[in-house]
Amino acid sequence: MPLAKPMRRQLAHRRQIISDGYQREDGLWDIEARMTDVKTAPVDNLERGGFVSAGEPFHDISARLTIDATFTIVSADAVIDASPFKNCPAAAKAFGGLVGTQIGPGWHKEAQDRVAGVAGCTHITELLPVLATTAIQSLWPTLGDDVLRVGSRFLLNSCRSWAQDGEVVKRHLPELYQSSKPLESIE
């Protein structure tokens, strides 16, 4: 079912995020994401020759995590090919601080603690959940019979289907199922 028909409008900005997962010949995995922001009208910008043309990327940012089968990051690289300020590309080197971390419960917070803030880049940080999801989806078929058990590490209580008191968990992972207790009345 599509969204309801909107009012008349005109496109002003398009953000695209594309992510891919690649199995390498050496058994590792490359997980990549690229974000572009494009305006439909010129934007004044002194650091980009006075303006950024309509259709020219305002941001063009790419990131790659190389992970092993345990979701441990063995290499992390990012580049900023287009940005509003000349000093933005230097922030990409902070992304290397993810090496040695393991994608899983709590990883997003740990990753933000390592690469966000004034040494990093807001937009690279925005790619972290996309990279994690792409990693999980890429390795999913390789997990065989253990797919739900490994999946539960990442997904338990992350959405309606993976609720610990839900039917999916009750049916497929009964040892993780916890029935919810009815809320007691305040009165």
Secondary structure, DSSP 4 states (H G I P E B T S, - for coil): -PPPPPPS----EEEEEEEEEEE-TTS-EEEEEEEEEEESS-EEEGGGTEEE-TTSEEEEEEEEEEE-TT-BEEEEEEEEEE-SSTTGGGGGGGGGGGTT-BSSTTHHHHHHHHH-STTS-HHHHHTHHHHHHHHHHHHGGGGGGGHHHHHHHHHTTSSSTT-TTSHHHHHH-GGG--PPPPPPP--
